[in-house]
Amino acid sequence: MPQNLEKVIILTAPSGAGKTSITSYLLKSLASLSFSVSATTRSPRGNEKDGVEYHFISLAEFEGHIYQNDFLEYEMVYEGVYYGTLKSELTRIWNLGKIPVLDIDVKGAIKIQKQLAENSLSIFIMPPSIEILKQRLENRKTETAENIQMRLDKAAYEISFSNQFNVIIQNNDLALACTETENVIRNFLNK
């Protein structure tokens, strides 16, 4: 890590809570932010491109990065599938004079928040309810019923950690949640 730690914005939420939509809004609204591209061992989905949505790498390459201590955090999020934040990705963004925005899972967010302390702002996006979360996941039409249930079970577990984050944004209304998140970030960056 650089000697002079820079600021980082961490967004986390259960699947379907609106985290990715809010992240997209923030990247358009705040020119000082830049998306931190996570590494993963899973295969690209649909139109995903390497280096844009994720750095798609092999299991062997991922484990090599673990061995070399190249990750700020990493986690096996689903059986056999790793996700992680490369230290080099944050350095790349800081070298551009920008603030990294991390769109990551709850466990990874907690790890980074502990490491970067006052240099990080951690935001938990709270879905209105598990029932609405279920409807959102079903409306995507990208998951099987079994996968949706797995995501809902995981969501309930992740929500139990929400009090460990600096800010909780309730996403009952996406436009309002976007504005609230933007205001919280502006205040943090102006400290």
N, C-alpha and C positions, 0 to 999 in steps of 0.2 A: 504494500500500500504506500502511496505517496506520504512524505513526511507531513505535509499540510493537508490533513483530511478535508475533503470537500463535502458539500451537502448532498444528500440522497433523498428522494421521495419513494416511499414503499407503499404500493397499493396491494391489498389482499382481500379475498372474499371467497365464499363458497362458489362453486361452479353455477353460473346462471344468475348471479346477484347483480350483474351489470358492470363489473370491474373493467372489462375490456372496452365497453362503450364509453365509460367515464375516462379511461386512459386515452382513447382516441380524441375525445373532446379536449382534454387538457393539452395534448400535443399540438392541437390546432390553435388553442387559445393563448398558450404561454410559450413564446418563442425561446425562452431560456431553458426549456426542458427538451430532453432527448430520450428516446426509448432505449432501454437497456435490453439487448437481445440475449435471452437465456439460451443455454446449451441443453440439448435433450438427446436421448438415445432412441426416441420414438421416430417412426417414419413420418414424412410430411403428409398432411391431409389436404385434399382438394387442391387449391391453387397456392398453397404455402410455398414460400421460397426460402432457401437456405440463406442465412444472414439477414433476413428481413423479419420474419415472425420468430424464428429460432435459428440457432446454429445446430444443424442436424449432424450428429457425429456418431461414430460406432461405439459400441460398449467398450471395446478395448481402448479407444482413444479417450473416452470419458474416464475410465479407470486410470489411465496414464496421467490425466490432469489431477485426479484425486491424489495419486501417489506423489506428484510434484507440488502439491498444495496450491494449485492454481485457482481453486474456487473460494469465494467468500462464503458461500453456502452451497450445499447440494443435498438432494433428498431422492430416495426411491419413492416417488409419489404413487405409482401403481406398480404392481408386481412386475419386476424386470424392466421398468422404465424409469430412468433417472432424469432429473431436471436440475440445473444448477446455474449459479451466477458466477461467471469468470471475473476475476479481479481485473484482468486486462480489458474487459468490456467497460468497466467503470472508469479506468484510467483513460481509455480512448475518448470517452465522452467528456471527462474533465479537461483533457487536453484540447478539446474543441471550445472550451470555455462555457460549457453547458452543465446542467444538472441532470443526472440520470433519474429516470422514472422506471422503477422495477415493478412489473406486474407479475407477482409470484404467489406461490402457495403459502398458507398460514405458517407452517413450521419454518420454512425458509425466511419468511418475513421476521419472525421472532428472533432467529439467529442473527440476521443482519442488524436488526434494531439493537440487540445487546452489544454487538461489536462496534457499531458506529455511534451509539448513544445520542448525544445532543446534536450531532451532525446529520441525523436522520429524522424524518417525519414519517411515522407509520400510520396509515389510514386503513381502517377495516370498513368495507362496504357491506352493510347489513341488508339482507333481503327483507321484504315486508313480513313474510312468513314462510314456513316450509311448504305449505300448500301452494302459494303463489310461485315459489321456486320450482315446484314440481310442474306447474302449468308452463312456466318459461322453458324448462328443459324439454317438455313434451312438444311445445310449439316449434322448437328448433328442428324437429324431425330428423335428428342426426344420431340418436341414441336408441338402443333397444330398451325395453321395459326393465330388463335386468340391470343395464348400465345406469338407467335413471335412478333406480332404487339404490344402487351402490353410491351414486353421487349424493343422493339425499341423506343417506346414512353418514357419509363423510361430512356433508354440510352441517348436520346437527353437531357432530364432533368439533368441527372448525369454529362454529359459533360459540362454543363453550370457552374459546380462547379470546374472544373479542375484547374483553376487558384489559388485555395485555398491550393494547395498541394506544398510541397517542390520541387518536380521534376515531370515533365511530360515526359514519355517515349512513343514515337510514335511507335506502333507495325505494321509497314508495312511488316517487315520481322522478323519472330519469333526468329531465331538464333541471329540476330543483337540486337533485343530488349532484349533478355536474357543477352547478353554480356554487353550491356549498363547498364542494371539494376544491374548486378553484380559489375561493376566498381563503380557506384554511392554508393552502399552499402559498398564496401571495403573502399572508401574514408571516409564515415561517421563513420565506425567502427574504423578507424585509427586516428580519431581526438583526 
